[in-house]
Amino acid sequence: MRKEDANDWIKLDLHIHTFDDPKDKLDYSAHELLARARRLGFSVLAITLHDAVFDRPEVFAAAQRLKILLIPAAEMRIQGADIILLNINREDVEGLRSFDDVRQLRARRGQSLFTIAPHPFYLLGGSIGKRLLDEIDCFDAIEFCHFHKGFFNPNRRAMRVAENFS
């Protein structure tokens, strides 16, 4: 990358958890995450709690002071598969039980809602797997997950799907 192009890039993470998460056992707070993200040059974050919207006003205020855009988000388990929803609120997720519910929410919200298929082909309980092809219209993006090494890289399948539907 050319040095003059560096200012055109935005460093972001749209799938990250904190110890606020009801299902993950993490040892850092949202405030600690913000401080670390600022030091590392991140300017956009989405804290994606499992099955709950992260909506603590004091954390959003702290993010704003640090010049970090914090997007209201959640990682919901829908019909056994995880889906990341960005720019949402508690009311949006209360009735989400099926991918048809997600389709209805997307129709209602239009482009103000952004959805991601997280870790789609990993061997985790919440990975959507090959069902991604059946539910592809529910997603705006497919995550390229940081957790891979050498031969073990389920992102290869995710990249093929993304290329076919881009």
Secondary structure, 3 states (H helix, E strand, C coil): CCHHHHHHCCCEEEEECCCCCCCCCCCCCHHHHHHHHHHCCCCEEEECCECCCCCCHHHHHHHHHCCCEECCEEEEEECCEEEEEECCCHHHHHCCCCHHHHHHHHHHHHHHCEEEECCCCCCCCCCCHHHHHCCHHHCCEECCCCCCECCECCHHHHHHHHHHHC
